[in-house]
Amino acid sequence: MNADAQARCAETVKLLGEFLDRELTTCEIQTVQGHLDRCPPCLNVYRFEEKLKRLVRVHCERECAPTNLRDEILARLKRPSPRT
């Protein structure tokens, strides 16, 4: 793989989080998608990131802090902070 190809892969991998979160411009989406269509190694990274994101979302949505803990945290956040 030449330096230019490595740079394109690095840029694509760098944008995968935003790509998964749908935070890219239309042009960026097309660029990333086009690269993924042509680059199996980057597609594998994308698939891994997608599965990891889904796994985290599924397991984190199930967990909720107890009501009393949430209430205590919110109450502390509303208190004025002591000046140091």
Phi and psi restraints in degrees (value plus and minus 20) as a CYANA .aco file:
   2 ASN   PHI    -100.6   -60.6
   2 ASN   PSI     150.7   190.7
   3 ALA   PHI     -81.7   -41.7
   3 ALA   PSI     -56.9   -16.9
   4 ASP   PHI     -85.0   -45.0
   4 ASP   PSI     -64.2   -24.2
   5 ALA   PHI     -84.8   -44.8
   5 ALA   PSI     -60.5   -20.5
   6 GLN   PHI     -82.6   -42.6
   6 GLN   PSI     -58.7   -18.7
   7 ALA   PHI     -85.8   -45.8
   7 ALA   PSI     -61.5   -21.5
   8 ARG   PHI     -83.5   -43.5
   8 ARG   PSI     -61.8   -21.8
   9 CYS   PHI     -83.3   -43.3
   9 CYS   PSI     -64.7   -24.7
  10 ALA   PHI     -81.3   -41.3
  10 ALA   PSI     -61.9   -21.9
  11 GLU   PHI     -86.1   -46.1
  11 GLU   PSI     -61.1   -21.1
  12 THR   PHI     -83.7   -43.7
  12 THR   PSI     -67.8   -27.8
  13 VAL   PHI     -81.4   -41.4
  13 VAL   PSI     -57.5   -17.5
  14 LYS   PHI     -81.8   -41.8
  14 LYS   PSI     -52.3   -12.3
  15 LEU   PHI    -111.0   -71.0
  15 LEU   PSI     -23.1    16.9
  16 LEU   PHI     -81.1   -41.1
  16 LEU   PSI     -58.2   -18.2
  17 GLY   PHI     -80.7   -40.7
  17 GLY   PSI     -66.5   -26.5
  18 GLU   PHI     -89.2   -49.2
  18 GLU   PSI     -53.7   -13.7
  19 PHE   PHI     -82.9   -42.9
  19 PHE   PSI     -66.4   -26.4
  20 LEU   PHI     -84.7   -44.7
  20 LEU   PSI     -53.4   -13.4
  21 ASP   PHI    -107.1   -67.1
  21 ASP   PSI     -18.4    21.6
  22 ARG   PHI      38.3    78.3
  22 ARG   PSI      25.1    65.1
  23 GLU   PHI    -130.4   -90.4
  23 GLU   PSI      -9.6    30.4
  24 LEU   PHI    -116.5   -76.5
  24 LEU   PSI     140.3   180.3
  25 THR   PHI     -92.4   -52.4
  25 THR   PSI     145.4   185.4
  26 THR   PHI     -77.4   -37.4
  26 THR   PSI     -62.6   -22.6
  27 CYS   PHI     -82.7   -42.7
  27 CYS   PSI     -64.9   -24.9
  28 GLU   PHI     -84.1   -44.1
  28 GLU   PSI     -59.8   -19.8
  29 ILE   PHI     -80.2   -40.2
  29 ILE   PSI     -66.5   -26.5
  30 GLN   PHI     -82.5   -42.5
  30 GLN   PSI     -60.2   -20.2
  31 THR   PHI     -85.0   -45.0
  31 THR   PSI     -68.4   -28.4
  32 VAL   PHI     -84.2   -44.2
  32 VAL   PSI     -67.2   -27.2
  33 GLN   PHI     -81.1   -41.1
  33 GLN   PSI     -62.1   -22.1
  34 GLY   PHI     -81.1   -41.1
  34 GLY   PSI     -61.7   -21.7
  35 HIS   PHI     -85.3   -45.3
  35 HIS   PSI     -64.3   -24.3
  36 LEU   PHI     -82.0   -42.0
  36 LEU   PSI     -55.0   -15.0
  37 ASP   PHI     -85.3   -45.3
  37 ASP   PSI     -46.5    -6.5
  38 ARG   PHI    -126.3   -86.3
  38 ARG   PSI     -28.5    11.5
  39 CYS   PHI    -147.2  -107.2
  39 CYS   PSI      74.2   114.2
  40 PRO   PHI     -75.3   -35.3
  40 PRO   PSI     -59.4   -19.4
  41 PRO   PHI     -82.5   -42.5
  41 PRO   PSI     -61.9   -21.9
  42 CYS   PHI     -88.9   -48.9
  42 CYS   PSI     -54.7   -14.7
  43 LEU   PHI     -83.2   -43.2
  43 LEU   PSI     -58.1   -18.1
  44 ASN   PHI     -84.3   -44.3
  44 ASN   PSI     -60.1   -20.1
  45 VAL   PHI     -83.0   -43.0
  45 VAL   PSI     -64.3   -24.3
  46 TYR   PHI     -78.5   -38.5
  46 TYR   PSI     -67.5   -27.5
  47 ARG   PHI     -81.5   -41.5
  47 ARG   PSI     -60.1   -20.1
  48 PHE   PHI     -82.3   -42.3
  48 PHE   PSI     -69.4   -29.4
  49 GLU   PHI     -80.5   -40.5
  49 GLU   PSI     -60.0   -20.0
  50 GLU   PHI     -83.7   -43.7
  50 GLU   PSI     -65.4   -25.4
  51 LYS   PHI     -85.0   -45.0
  51 LYS   PSI     -61.5   -21.5
  52 LEU   PHI     -82.6   -42.6
  52 LEU   PSI     -64.7   -24.7
  53 LYS   PHI     -81.2   -41.2
  53 LYS   PSI     -63.4   -23.4
  54 ARG   PHI     -83.9   -43.9
  54 ARG   PSI     -63.3   -23.3
  55 LEU   PHI     -82.1   -42.1
  55 LEU   PSI     -65.6   -25.6
  56 VAL   PHI     -82.1   -42.1
  56 VAL   PSI     -65.3   -25.3
  57 ARG   PHI     -80.4   -40.4
  57 ARG   PSI     -66.2   -26.2
  58 VAL   PHI     -82.4   -42.4
  58 VAL   PSI     -64.8   -24.8
  59 HIS   PHI     -99.0   -59.0
  59 HIS   PSI     -48.1    -8.1
  60 CYS   PHI    -100.7   -60.7
  60 CYS   PSI     -48.9    -8.9
  61 GLU   PHI     -89.5   -49.5
  61 GLU   PSI     -45.1    -5.1
  62 ARG   PHI     -96.0   -56.0
  62 ARG   PSI     -48.0    -8.0
  63 GLU   PHI    -110.1   -70.1
  63 GLU   PSI     108.8   148.8
  64 CYS   PHI    -148.6  -108.6
  64 CYS   PSI     120.6   160.6
  65 ALA   PHI     -89.4   -49.4
  65 ALA   PSI     125.7   165.7
  66 PRO   PHI     -78.1   -38.1
  66 PRO   PSI     127.5   167.5
  67 THR   PHI     -75.2   -35.2
  67 THR   PSI     -63.6   -23.6
  68 ASN   PHI     -84.6   -44.6
  68 ASN   PSI     -54.7   -14.7
  69 LEU   PHI     -88.5   -48.5
  69 LEU   PSI     -65.3   -25.3
  70 ARG   PHI     -79.5   -39.5
  70 ARG   PSI     -65.0   -25.0
  71 ASP   PHI     -80.9   -40.9
  71 ASP   PSI     -61.9   -21.9
  72 GLU   PHI     -84.9   -44.9
  72 GLU   PSI     -62.9   -22.9
  73 ILE   PHI     -83.9   -43.9
  73 ILE   PSI     -65.5   -25.5
  74 LEU   PHI     -82.4   -42.4
  74 LEU   PSI     -60.0   -20.0
  75 ALA   PHI     -83.4   -43.4
  75 ALA   PSI     -62.0   -22.0
  76 ARG   PHI     -87.0   -47.0
  76 ARG   PSI     -55.7   -15.7
  77 LEU   PHI     -86.8   -46.8
  77 LEU   PSI     -49.8    -9.8
  78 LYS   PHI    -100.5   -60.5
  78 LYS   PSI     -39.3     0.7
  79 ARG   PHI     -90.4   -50.4
  79 ARG   PSI     125.2   165.2
  80 PRO   PHI     -84.9   -44.9
  80 PRO   PSI     120.6   160.6
  81 SER   PHI     -99.7   -59.7
  81 SER   PSI     122.7   162.7
  82 PRO   PHI     -90.4   -50.4
  82 PRO   PSI     120.7   160.7
  83 ARG   PHI    -104.7   -64.7
  83 ARG   PSI     115.1   155.1
